[in-house]
Amino acid sequence: MHIYSFEKLDVWQKARFFRKDVYILTKKFPKEEIFGLTSQIKRSASSIGDCLAEGSSRITPKDQVHFFAIAYASAIETINHVIGAQDLGYITEEEYLSFRSKLDELNNKINSLRKAVLKK
């Protein structure tokens, strides 16, 4: 089996596991949120890894960086959803802090990847 370049990226691996954590977390959200916050946080969390994968397949650094910027924006969107989940009482302060910490780490790694590609 071929291993694609995005699969070797530490940041993509972290995004992959983060998505799994989000899916587990949202199982406890109220059923009436299935088409609201639950759906939105799952989509934005999934988009982080999706954009990292797609960006890694692009030929030019400019195209790669464009998708890495979208991955960063998706992580920021996810932070907003996590804040909303806490505000609505769907997650605890501890869960919020844990997810926020993971998102901060992801954003730092996405920025580092973006900067490395721009230096090429």
N, CA, C and O atoms as CSV, one atom per row, in Angstrom:
chain,resi,resn,atom,element,x,y,z
A,1,MET,N,N,0.844,-1.172,0.000
A,1,MET,CA,C,0.000,0.000,0.000
A,1,MET,C,C,0.896,1.243,0.000
A,1,MET,O,O,1.873,1.331,0.743
A,2,HIS,N,N,0.530,2.191,-0.851
A,2,HIS,CA,C,1.280,3.446,-0.952
A,2,HIS,C,C,0.911,4.376,0.206
A,2,HIS,O,O,-0.261,4.515,0.558
A,3,ILE,N,N,1.915,5.000,0.782
A,3,ILE,CA,C,1.700,6.003,1.828
A,3,ILE,C,C,1.853,7.374,1.162
A,3,ILE,O,O,2.909,7.684,0.610
A,4,TYR,N,N,0.814,8.178,1.215
A,4,TYR,CA,C,0.842,9.503,0.612
A,4,TYR,C,C,1.573,10.482,1.524
A,4,TYR,O,O,1.681,10.264,2.730
A,5,SER,N,N,2.069,11.554,0.934
A,5,SER,CA,C,2.886,12.505,1.692
A,5,SER,C,C,2.127,13.110,2.873
A,5,SER,O,O,2.718,13.340,3.928
A,6,PHE,N,N,0.837,13.369,2.713
A,6,PHE,CA,C,0.082,13.973,3.818
A,6,PHE,C,C,0.014,13.045,5.024
A,6,PHE,O,O,-0.047,13.510,6.162
A,7,GLU,N,N,0.025,11.730,4.781
A,7,GLU,CA,C,-0.057,10.770,5.881
A,7,GLU,C,C,1.191,10.791,6.759
A,7,GLU,O,O,1.164,10.332,7.901
A,8,LYS,N,N,2.285,11.328,6.216
A,8,LYS,CA,C,3.540,11.406,6.950
A,8,LYS,C,C,3.643,12.681,7.786
A,8,LYS,O,O,4.535,12.810,8.624
A,9,LEU,N,N,2.734,13.610,7.555
A,9,LEU,CA,C,2.777,14.886,8.270
A,9,LEU,C,C,2.272,14.726,9.709
A,9,LEU,O,O,1.176,14.215,9.941
A,10,ASP,N,N,3.080,15.166,10.659
A,10,ASP,CA,C,2.679,15.125,12.062
A,10,ASP,C,C,1.400,15.931,12.280
A,10,ASP,O,O,0.523,15.515,13.038
A,11,VAL,N,N,1.295,17.066,11.626
A,11,VAL,CA,C,0.121,17.920,11.794
A,11,VAL,C,C,-1.137,17.223,11.271
A,11,VAL,O,O,-2.210,17.365,11.858
A,12,TRP,N,N,-1.017,16.483,10.191
A,12,TRP,CA,C,-2.187,15.755,9.674
A,12,TRP,C,C,-2.584,14.643,10.649
A,12,TRP,O,O,-3.770,14.418,10.889
A,13,GLN,N,N,-1.590,13.950,11.207
A,13,GLN,CA,C,-1.874,12.899,12.189
A,13,GLN,C,C,-2.634,13.481,13.390
A,13,GLN,O,O,-3.593,12.882,13.877
A,14,LYS,N,N,-2.196,14.646,13.856
A,14,LYS,CA,C,-2.878,15.287,14.978
A,14,LYS,C,C,-4.300,15.698,14.588
A,14,LYS,O,O,-5.225,15.562,15.389
A,15,ALA,N,N,-4.477,16.193,13.377
A,15,ALA,CA,C,-5.815,16.565,12.892
A,15,ALA,C,C,-6.701,15.335,12.796
A,15,ALA,O,O,-7.891,15.394,13.104
A,16,ARG,N,N,-6.130,14.239,12.375
A,16,ARG,CA,C,-6.873,12.974,12.260
A,16,ARG,C,C,-7.415,12.544,13.623
A,16,ARG,O,O,-8.594,12.212,13.752
A,17,PHE,N,N,-6.555,12.550,14.630
A,17,PHE,CA,C,-6.978,12.134,15.967
A,17,PHE,C,C,-7.915,13.158,16.607
A,17,PHE,O,O,-8.806,12.805,17.380
A,18,PHE,N,N,-7.700,14.428,16.273
A,18,PHE,CA,C,-8.599,15.462,16.785
A,18,PHE,C,C,-10.016,15.252,16.252
A,18,PHE,O,O,-10.991,15.368,16.995
A,19,ARG,N,N,-10.119,14.942,14.966
A,19,ARG,CA,C,-11.445,14.684,14.380
A,19,ARG,C,C,-12.140,13.547,15.124
A,19,ARG,O,O,-13.330,13.632,15.427
A,20,LYS,N,N,-11.408,12.503,15.410
A,20,LYS,CA,C,-11.986,11.375,16.143
A,20,LYS,C,C,-12.488,11.826,17.511
A,20,LYS,O,O,-13.577,11.446,17.940
A,21,ASP,N,N,-11.675,12.645,18.195
A,21,ASP,CA,C,-12.085,13.162,19.507
A,21,ASP,C,C,-13.366,13.982,19.412
A,21,ASP,O,O,-14.230,13.891,20.285
A,22,VAL,N,N,-13.490,14.784,18.353
A,22,VAL,CA,C,-14.695,15.599,18.164
A,22,VAL,C,C,-15.914,14.704,17.955
A,22,VAL,O,O,-16.978,14.964,18.516
A,23,TYR,N,N,-15.767,13.670,17.166
A,23,TYR,CA,C,-16.896,12.764,16.924
A,23,TYR,C,C,-17.336,12.075,18.218
A,23,TYR,O,O,-18.530,11.882,18.446
A,24,ILE,N,N,-16.386,11.711,19.048
A,24,ILE,CA,C,-16.716,11.097,20.342
A,24,ILE,C,C,-17.395,12.128,21.248
A,24,ILE,O,O,-18.402,11.830,21.890
A,25,LEU,N,N,-16.841,13.329,21.294
A,25,LEU,CA,C,-17.400,14.382,22.143
A,25,LEU,C,C,-18.840,14.711,21.766
A,25,LEU,O,O,-19.693,14.861,22.642
A,26,THR,N,N,-19.113,14.824,20.483
A,26,THR,CA,C,-20.440,15.277,20.043
A,26,THR,C,C,-21.526,14.218,20.232
A,26,THR,O,O,-22.711,14.521,20.085
A,27,LYS,N,N,-21.147,13.004,20.549
A,27,LYS,CA,C,-22.162,11.970,20.830
A,27,LYS,C,C,-23.004,12.353,22.042
A,27,LYS,O,O,-24.141,11.903,22.180
A,28,LYS,N,N,-22.449,13.180,22.914
A,28,LYS,CA,C,-23.203,13.555,24.118
A,28,LYS,C,C,-23.999,14.852,23.932
A,28,LYS,O,O,-24.717,15.269,24.841
A,29,PHE,N,N,-23.879,15.492,22.765
A,29,PHE,CA,C,-24.671,16.690,22.502
A,29,PHE,C,C,-26.140,16.306,22.381
A,29,PHE,O,O,-26.456,15.172,22.019
A,30,PRO,N,N,-27.030,17.228,22.678
A,30,PRO,CA,C,-28.467,16.931,22.564
A,30,PRO,C,C,-28.856,16.542,21.130
A,30,PRO,O,O,-28.285,17.045,20.162
A,31,LYS,N,N,-29.812,15.661,21.017
A,31,LYS,CA,C,-30.256,15.173,19.704
A,31,LYS,C,C,-30.761,16.313,18.819
A,31,LYS,O,O,-30.622,16.253,17.597
A,32,GLU,N,N,-31.347,17.355,19.426
A,32,GLU,CA,C,-31.863,18.464,18.615
A,32,GLU,C,C,-30.740,19.263,17.953
A,32,GLU,O,O,-31.005,20.094,17.084
A,33,GLU,N,N,-29.504,19.023,18.351
A,33,GLU,CA,C,-28.351,19.709,17.750
A,33,GLU,C,C,-27.739,18.935,16.580
A,33,GLU,O,O,-26.755,19.387,15.994
A,34,ILE,N,N,-28.300,17.787,16.234
A,34,ILE,CA,C,-27.683,16.948,15.207
A,34,ILE,C,C,-27.488,17.677,13.876
A,34,ILE,O,O,-26.503,17.439,13.178
A,35,PHE,N,N,-28.416,18.557,13.524
A,35,PHE,CA,C,-28.289,19.307,12.278
A,35,PHE,C,C,-27.767,20.725,12.518
A,35,PHE,O,O,-27.659,21.519,11.583
A,36,GLY,N,N,-27.449,21.033,13.754
A,36,GLY,CA,C,-26.926,22.344,14.113
A,36,GLY,C,C,-25.468,22.249,14.500
A,36,GLY,O,O,-24.607,21.949,13.673
A,37,LEU,N,N,-25.199,22.510,15.774
A,37,LEU,CA,C,-23.825,22.572,16.259
A,37,LEU,C,C,-23.068,21.258,16.060
A,37,LEU,O,O,-21.885,21.272,15.720
A,38,THR,N,N,-23.729,20.142,16.266
A,38,THR,CA,C,-23.056,18.846,16.090
A,38,THR,C,C,-22.521,18.702,14.672
A,38,THR,O,O,-21.362,18.343,14.465
A,39,SER,N,N,-23.370,18.984,13.712
A,39,SER,CA,C,-22.971,18.879,12.308
A,39,SER,C,C,-21.865,19.881,11.974
A,39,SER,O,O,-20.904,19.535,11.287
A,40,GLN,N,N,-21.993,21.090,12.444
A,40,GLN,CA,C,-21.016,22.126,12.107
A,40,GLN,C,C,-19.643,21.857,12.698
A,40,GLN,O,O,-18.630,22.045,12.024
A,41,ILE,N,N,-19.597,21.418,13.953
A,41,ILE,CA,C,-18.295,21.159,14.568
A,41,ILE,C,C,-17.622,19.941,13.924
A,41,ILE,O,O,-16.400,19.911,13.780
A,42,LYS,N,N,-18.409,18.952,13.542
A,42,LYS,CA,C,-17.837,17.794,12.842
A,42,LYS,C,C,-17.271,18.200,11.493
A,42,LYS,O,O,-16.189,17.755,11.111
A,43,ARG,N,N,-18.000,19.046,10.768
A,43,ARG,CA,C,-17.538,19.471,9.443
A,43,ARG,C,C,-16.272,20.320,9.546
A,43,ARG,O,O,-15.327,20.122,8.783
A,44,SER,N,N,-16.250,21.259,10.482
A,44,SER,CA,C,-15.063,22.115,10.578
A,44,SER,C,C,-13.847,21.328,11.062
A,44,SER,O,O,-12.734,21.560,10.591
A,45,ALA,N,N,-14.049,20.404,11.994
A,45,ALA,CA,C,-12.929,19.577,12.475
A,45,ALA,C,C,-12.416,18.665,11.363
A,45,ALA,O,O,-11.208,18.470,11.234
A,46,SER,N,N,-13.308,18.115,10.572
A,46,SER,CA,C,-12.901,17.262,9.449
A,46,SER,C,C,-12.165,18.058,8.390
A,46,SER,O,O,-11.230,17.557,7.765
A,47,SER,N,N,-12.581,19.290,8.190
A,47,SER,CA,C,-11.978,20.140,7.171
A,47,SER,C,C,-10.504,20.416,7.428
A,47,SER,O,O,-9.744,20.640,6.486
A,48,ILE,N,N,-10.094,20.401,8.678
A,48,ILE,CA,C,-8.687,20.662,8.995
A,48,ILE,C,C,-7.797,19.639,8.291
A,48,ILE,O,O,-6.896,20.005,7.537
A,49,GLY,N,N,-8.054,18.372,8.541
A,49,GLY,CA,C,-7.263,17.314,7.905
A,49,GLY,C,C,-7.491,17.229,6.411
A,49,GLY,O,O,-6.563,16.943,5.654
A,50,ASP,N,N,-8.733,17.477,5.974
A,50,ASP,CA,C,-9.045,17.435,4.542
A,50,ASP,C,C,-8.188,18.437,3.777
A,50,ASP,O,O,-7.620,18.114,2.734
A,51,CYS,N,N,-8.101,19.647,4.300
A,51,CYS,CA,C,-7.338,20.702,3.615
A,51,CYS,C,C,-5.832,20.453,3.683
A,51,CYS,O,O,-5.106,20.778,2.744
A,52,LEU,N,N,-5.369,19.887,4.776
A,52,LEU,CA,C,-3.949,19.527,4.847
A,52,LEU,C,C,-3.611,18.467,3.805
A,52,LEU,O,O,-2.571,18.540,3.150
A,53,ALA,N,N,-4.490,17.486,3.657
A,53,ALA,CA,C,-4.266,16.433,2.655
A,53,ALA,C,C,-4.302,17.020,1.253
A,53,ALA,O,O,-3.413,16.767,0.439
A,54,GLU,N,N,-5.335,17.803,0.978
A,54,GLU,CA,C,-5.448,18.369,-0.368
A,54,GLU,C,C,-4.285,19.308,-0.675
A,54,GLU,O,O,-3.738,19.278,-1.777
A,55,GLY,N,N,-3.912,20.129,0.277
A,55,GLY,CA,C,-2.800,21.046,0.056
A,55,GLY,C,C,-1.495,20.332,-0.223
A,55,GLY,O,O,-0.687,20.794,-1.029
A,56,SER,N,N,-1.286,19.214,0.439
A,56,SER,CA,C,-0.033,18.479,0.234
A,56,SER,C,C,0.064,17.890,-1.167
A,56,SER,O,O,1.153,17.546,-1.625
A,57,SER,N,N,-1.068,17.775,-1.846
A,57,SER,CA,C,-1.057,17.202,-3.196
A,57,SER,C,C,-0.868,18.259,-4.278
A,57,SER,O,O,-0.694,17.923,-5.450
A,58,ARG,N,N,-0.900,19.511,-3.900
A,58,ARG,CA,C,-0.764,20.588,-4.879
A,58,ARG,C,C,0.690,20.758,-5.294
A,58,ARG,O,O,1.606,20.509,-4.511
A,59,ILE,N,N,0.887,21.185,-6.530
A,59,ILE,CA,C,2.231,21.261,-7.111
A,59,ILE,C,C,3.011,22.484,-6.623
A,59,ILE,O,O,4.166,22.363,-6.215
A,60,THR,N,N,2.386,23.645,-6.664
A,60,THR,CA,C,3.122,24.869,-6.342
A,60,THR,C,C,2.998,25.206,-4.851
A,60,THR,O,O,1.989,24.908,-4.213
A,61,PRO,N,N,4.040,25.829,-4.321
A,61,PRO,CA,C,3.957,26.275,-2.926
A,61,PRO,C,C,2.770,27.218,-2.690
A,61,PRO,O,O,2.131,27.156,-1.639
A,62,LYS,N,N,2.478,28.077,-3.650
A,62,LYS,CA,C,1.354,29.005,-3.505
A,62,LYS,C,C,0.040,28.240,-3.312
A,62,LYS,O,O,-0.763,28.593,-2.448
A,63,ASP,N,N,-0.177,27.198,-4.113
A,63,ASP,CA,C,-1.390,26.389,-3.970
A,63,ASP,C,C,-1.399,25.627,-2.649
A,63,ASP,O,O,-2.436,25.528,-1.993
A,64,GLN,N,N,-0.259,25.097,-2.266
A,64,GLN,CA,C,-0.171,24.372,-1.002
A,64,GLN,C,C,-0.530,25.284,0.161
A,64,GLN,O,O,-1.345,24.926,1.011
A,65,VAL,N,N,0.078,26.460,0.197
A,65,VAL,CA,C,-0.142,27.407,1.283
A,65,VAL,C,C,-1.601,27.845,1.338
A,65,VAL,O,O,-2.142,28.072,2.420
A,66,HIS,N,N,-2.238,27.965,0.175
A,66,HIS,CA,C,-3.657,28.340,0.136
A,66,HIS,C,C,-4.493,27.331,0.934
A,66,HIS,O,O,-5.333,27.727,1.741
A,67,PHE,N,N,-4.270,26.045,0.715
A,67,PHE,CA,C,-5.040,25.033,1.426
A,67,PHE,C,C,-4.652,24.950,2.904
A,67,PHE,O,O,-5.494,24.643,3.748
A,68,PHE,N,N,-3.396,25.218,3.218
A,68,PHE,CA,C,-2.987,25.234,4.619
A,68,PHE,C,C,-3.650,26.402,5.345
A,68,PHE,O,O,-3.974,26.294,6.527
A,69,ALA,N,N,-3.853,27.517,4.643
A,69,ALA,CA,C,-4.567,28.656,5.224
A,69,ALA,C,C,-6.029,28.294,5.489
A,69,ALA,O,O,-6.603,28.721,6.491
A,70,ILE,N,N,-6.622,27.519,4.607
A,70,ILE,CA,C,-8.004,27.079,4.817
A,70,ILE,C,C,-8.071,26.123,6.010
A,70,ILE,O,O,-9.020,26.178,6.792
A,71,ALA,N,N,-7.071,25.248,6.154
A,71,ALA,CA,C,-7.022,24.350,7.312
A,71,ALA,C,C,-6.956,25.159,8.606
A,71,ALA,O,O,-7.623,24.833,9.588
A,72,TYR,N,N,-6.148,26.211,8.596
A,72,TYR,CA,C,-6.040,27.095,9.767
A,72,TYR,C,C,-7.392,27.742,10.061
A,72,TYR,O,O,-7.826,27.786,11.212
A,73,ALA,N,N,-8.051,28.239,9.025
A,73,ALA,CA,C,-9.363,28.878,9.204
A,73,ALA,C,C,-10.390,27.879,9.739
A,73,ALA,O,O,-11.236,28.239,10.557
A,74,SER,N,N,-10.321,26.642,9.287
A,74,SER,CA,C,-11.234,25.611,9.795
A,74,SER,C,C,-10.983,25.338,11.275
A,74,SER,O,O,-11.921,25.090,12.033
A,75,ALA,N,N,-9.718,25.383,11.682
A,75,ALA,CA,C,-9.400,25.201,13.101
A,75,ALA,C,C,-9.936,26.369,13.928
A,75,ALA,O,O,-10.427,26.171,15.039
A,76,ILE,N,N,-9.843,27.577,13.392
A,76,ILE,CA,C,-10.404,28.746,14.083
A,76,ILE,C,C,-11.920,28.611,14.187
A,76,ILE,O,O,-12.504,28.909,15.228
A,77,GLU,N,N,-12.553,28.162,13.107
A,77,GLU,CA,C,-14.003,27.927,13.143
A,77,GLU,C,C,-14.349,26.896,14.208
A,77,GLU,O,O,-15.341,27.043,14.922
A,78,THR,N,N,-13.537,25.862,14.313
A,78,THR,CA,C,-13.783,24.823,15.310
A,78,THR,C,C,-13.646,25.379,16.724
A,78,THR,O,O,-14.401,24.993,17.617
A,79,ILE,N,N,-12.690,26.280,16.933
A,79,ILE,CA,C,-12.570,26.927,18.243
A,79,ILE,C,C,-13.879,27.635,18.582
A,79,ILE,O,O,-14.368,27.536,19.708
A,80,ASN,N,N,-14.438,28.341,17.620
A,80,ASN,CA,C,-15.703,29.030,17.839
A,80,ASN,C,C,-16.809,28.052,18.227
A,80,ASN,O,O,-17.608,28.340,19.117
A,81,HIS,N,N,-16.860,26.906,17.569
A,81,HIS,CA,C,-17.883,25.903,17.887
A,81,HIS,C,C,-17.670,25.311,19.283
A,81,HIS,O,O,-18.631,25.054,20.008
A,82,VAL,N,N,-16.415,25.100,19.650
A,82,VAL,CA,C,-16.117,24.564,20.985
A,82,VAL,C,C,-16.525,25.582,22.057
A,82,VAL,O,O,-17.063,25.210,23.099
A,83,ILE,N,N,-16.268,26.847,21.795
A,83,ILE,CA,C,-16.711,27.895,22.721
A,83,ILE,C,C,-18.235,27.870,22.835
A,83,ILE,O,O,-18.781,27.957,23.935
A,84,GLY,N,N,-18.916,27.751,21.701
A,84,GLY,CA,C,-20.376,27.682,21.709
A,84,GLY,C,C,-20.886,26.481,22.482
A,84,GLY,O,O,-21.872,26.582,23.213
A,85,ALA,N,N,-20.219,25.341,22.325
A,85,ALA,CA,C,-20.629,24.129,23.042
A,85,ALA,C,C,-20.491,24.328,24.552
A,85,ALA,O,O,-21.323,23.859,25.329
A,86,GLN,N,N,-19.436,25.026,24.955
A,86,GLN,CA,C,-19.275,25.300,26.382
A,86,GLN,C,C,-20.337,26.299,26.853
A,86,GLN,O,O,-20.943,26.111,27.907
A,87,ASP,N,N,-20.556,27.340,26.083
A,87,ASP,CA,C,-21.563,28.349,26.453
A,87,ASP,C,C,-22.947,27.725,26.639
A,87,ASP,O,O,-23.717,28.145,27.503
A,88,LEU,N,N,-23.250,26.723,25.820
A,88,LEU,CA,C,-24.556,26.066,25.881
A,88,LEU,C,C,-24.613,24.949,26.923
A,88,LEU,O,O,-25.664,24.341,27.127
A,89,GLY,N,N,-23.489,24.679,27.581
A,89,GLY,CA,C,-23.450,23.661,28.622
A,89,GLY,C,C,-23.333,22.238,28.094
A,89,GLY,O,O,-23.601,21.281,28.820
A,90,TYR,N,N,-22.934,22.095,26.832
A,90,TYR,CA,C,-22.787,20.754,26.244
A,90,TYR,C,C,-21.468,20.104,26.614
A,90,TYR,O,O,-21.342,18.880,26.584
A,91,ILE,N,N,-20.470,20.932,26.969
A,91,ILE,CA,C,-19.177,20.407,27.397
A,91,ILE,C,C,-18.754,21.124,28.680
A,91,ILE,O,O,-19.198,22.233,28.978
A,92,THR,N,N,-17.900,20.462,29.410
A,92,THR,CA,C,-17.399,21.024,30.659
A,92,THR,C,C,-16.236,21.985,30.386
A,92,THR,O,O,-15.707,22.046,29.276
A,93,GLU,N,N,-15.865,22.711,31.398
A,93,GLU,CA,C,-14.696,23.596,31.310
A,93,GLU,C,C,-13.440,22.781,30.990
A,93,GLU,O,O,-12.607,23.205,30.189
A,94,GLU,N,N,-13.309,21.619,31.616
A,94,GLU,CA,C,-12.147,20.755,31.365
A,94,GLU,C,C,-12.106,20.299,29.914
A,94,GLU,O,O,-11.047,20.311,29.287
A,95,GLU,N,N,-13.256,19.898,29.378
A,95,GLU,CA,C,-13.309,19.479,27.972
A,95,GLU,C,C,-12.965,20.648,27.055
A,95,GLU,O,O,-12.229,20.498,26.080
A,96,TYR,N,N,-13.512,21.814,27.388
A,96,TYR,CA,C,-13.205,23.002,26.593
A,96,TYR,C,C,-11.700,23.255,26.571
A,96,TYR,O,O,-11.118,23.441,25.503
A,97,LEU,N,N,-11.074,23.264,27.733
A,97,LEU,CA,C,-9.644,23.550,27.824
A,97,LEU,C,C,-8.817,22.504,27.073
A,97,LEU,O,O,-7.824,22.839,26.427
A,98,SER,N,N,-9.223,21.257,27.160
A,98,SER,CA,C,-8.517,20.193,26.447
A,98,SER,C,C,-8.606,20.385,24.932
A,98,SER,O,O,-7.602,20.294,24.225
A,99,PHE,N,N,-9.808,20.650,24.451
A,99,PHE,CA,C,-9.992,20.829,23.011
A,99,PHE,C,C,-9.328,22.113,22.530
A,99,PHE,O,O,-8.764,22.157,21.437
A,100,ARG,N,N,-9.397,23.141,23.341
A,100,ARG,CA,C,-8.754,24.406,22.974
A,100,ARG,C,C,-7.243,24.221,22.869
A,100,ARG,O,O,-6.610,24.743,21.952
A,101,SER,N,N,-6.677,23.487,23.799
A,101,SER,CA,C,-5.239,23.221,23.780
A,101,SER,C,C,-4.846,22.448,22.512
A,101,SER,O,O,-3.839,22.761,21.876
A,102,LYS,N,N,-5.635,21.452,22.156
A,102,LYS,CA,C,-5.354,20.670,20.943
A,102,LYS,C,C,-5.454,21.539,19.699
A,102,LYS,O,O,-4.650,21.399,18.778
A,103,LEU,N,N,-6.427,22.430,19.664
A,103,LEU,CA,C,-6.588,23.316,18.513
A,103,LEU,C,C,-5.453,24.336,18.438
A,103,LEU,O,O,-4.983,24.658,17.347
A,104,ASP,N,N,-5.014,24.842,19.581
A,104,ASP,CA,C,-3.878,25.768,19.586
A,104,ASP,C,C,-2.634,25.075,19.036
A,104,ASP,O,O,-1.888,25.660,18.251
A,105,GLU,N,N,-2.417,23.836,19.448
A,105,GLU,CA,C,-1.272,23.075,18.951
A,105,GLU,C,C,-1.384,22.843,17.445
A,105,GLU,O,O,-0.405,22.993,16.713
A,106,LEU,N,N,-2.587,22.474,16.984
A,106,LEU,CA,C,-2.798,22.281,15.542
A,106,LEU,C,C,-2.496,23.561,14.770
A,106,LEU,O,O,-1.818,23.526,13.743
A,107,ASN,N,N,-2.998,24.686,15.260
A,107,ASN,CA,C,-2.764,25.946,14.561
A,107,ASN,C,C,-1.284,26.313,14.522
A,107,ASN,O,O,-0.801,26.822,13.511
A,108,ASN,N,N,-0.567,26.065,15.597
A,108,ASN,CA,C,0.875,26.318,15.590
A,108,ASN,C,C,1.577,25.451,14.558
A,108,ASN,O,O,2.471,25.923,13.856
A,109,LYS,N,N,1.185,24.198,14.462
A,109,LYS,CA,C,1.808,23.283,13.501
A,109,LYS,C,C,1.427,23.642,12.065
A,109,LYS,O,O,2.257,23.549,11.160
A,110,ILE,N,N,0.184,24.050,11.857
A,110,ILE,CA,C,-0.229,24.475,10.513
A,110,ILE,C,C,0.586,25.704,10.095
A,110,ILE,O,O,1.060,25.777,8.961
A,111,ASN,N,N,0.748,26.652,10.993
A,111,ASN,CA,C,1.548,27.842,10.683
A,111,ASN,C,C,2.998,27.488,10.387
A,111,ASN,O,O,3.603,28.066,9.484
A,112,SER,N,N,3.554,26.558,11.128
A,112,SER,CA,C,4.933,26.127,10.887
A,112,SER,C,C,5.062,25.475,9.517
A,112,SER,O,O,6.030,25.717,8.796
A,113,LEU,N,N,4.085,24.650,9.161
A,113,LEU,CA,C,4.094,23.998,7.846
A,113,LEU,C,C,3.989,25.052,6.746
A,113,LEU,O,O,4.717,24.997,5.755
A,114,ARG,N,N,3.096,25.994,6.923
A,114,ARG,CA,C,2.911,27.060,5.937
A,114,ARG,C,C,4.207,27.843,5.736
A,114,ARG,O,O,4.602,28.111,4.602
A,115,LYS,N,N,4.860,28.206,6.824
A,115,LYS,CA,C,6.108,28.950,6.751
A,115,LYS,C,C,7.203,28.144,6.077
A,115,LYS,O,O,7.985,28.691,5.300
A,116,ALA,N,N,7.269,26.856,6.364
A,116,ALA,CA,C,8.277,25.992,5.748
A,116,ALA,C,C,8.068,25.909,4.242
A,116,ALA,O,O,9.034,25.948,3.479
A,117,VAL,N,N,6.832,25.794,3.814
A,117,VAL,CA,C,6.546,25.718,2.368
A,117,VAL,C,C,6.867,27.047,1.697
A,117,VAL,O,O,7.377,27.063,0.576
A,118,LEU,N,N,6.581,28.149,2.355
A,118,LEU,CA,C,6.868,29.478,1.771
A,118,LEU,C,C,8.366,29.713,1.593
A,118,LEU,O,O,8.778,30.469,0.714
A,119,LYS,N,N,9.179,29.065,2.427
A,119,LYS,CA,C,10.641,29.236,2.335
A,119,LYS,C,C,11.246,28.486,1.148
A,119,LYS,O,O,12.391,28.734,0.770
A,120,LYS,N,N,10.479,27.575,0.568
A,120,LYS,CA,C,11.001,26.779,-0.554
A,120,LYS,C,C,11.292,27.637,-1.765
A,120,LYS,O,O,11.736,27.125,-2.792
